[in-house]
């Protein structure tokens, strides 16, 4: 699903929904980054799930979930804040 973040049009219901991302220029960059980080987070989660199954260790499952949350949620939101700061200075 995160692979479609780059083509989502600006809205209030789907995507990285923060008040500052409702600006058209600030909307595009974090969503493009969210596309890449979401796919990377999904791949890491799949690999860690396989490792958790084969090693019977909960560490890999926890690692995969924490990585997914960071890649999908935290990194694009943090980037949107920084991009907004850069965009407002220009």
Residue pairs with C-beta under 8 A, 6 or more apart in sequence:
1 38
2 34
2 35
2 37
2 38
2 39
2 41
2 42
2 72
3 35
3 38
3 39
4 35
5 15
5 16
5 31
5 32
5 34
5 35
5 38
6 31
6 32
6 35
8 14
8 15
8 31
10 22
10 24
10 27
12 22
15 21
15 27
15 31
15 34
16 30
16 31
16 34
16 76
16 77
16 80
18 77
18 80
18 81
20 26
20 80
20 81
20 84
21 27
21 30
21 80
21 84
23 84
23 87
25 87
26 80
26 83
26 84
26 87
29 79
29 80
29 83
30 76
30 77
30 79
30 80
30 83
31 76
33 75
33 76
33 79
34 72
34 75
34 76
37 71
37 72
37 75
37 76
38 71
38 72
40 71
41 67
41 68
41 70
41 71
41 72
42 68
44 64
44 67
44 68
44 71
45 64
45 65
45 67
45 68
46 64
47 64
48 60
48 61
48 63
48 64
48 67
49 60
49 61
49 64
51 57
51 60
52 58
52 59
52 60
52 61
52 64
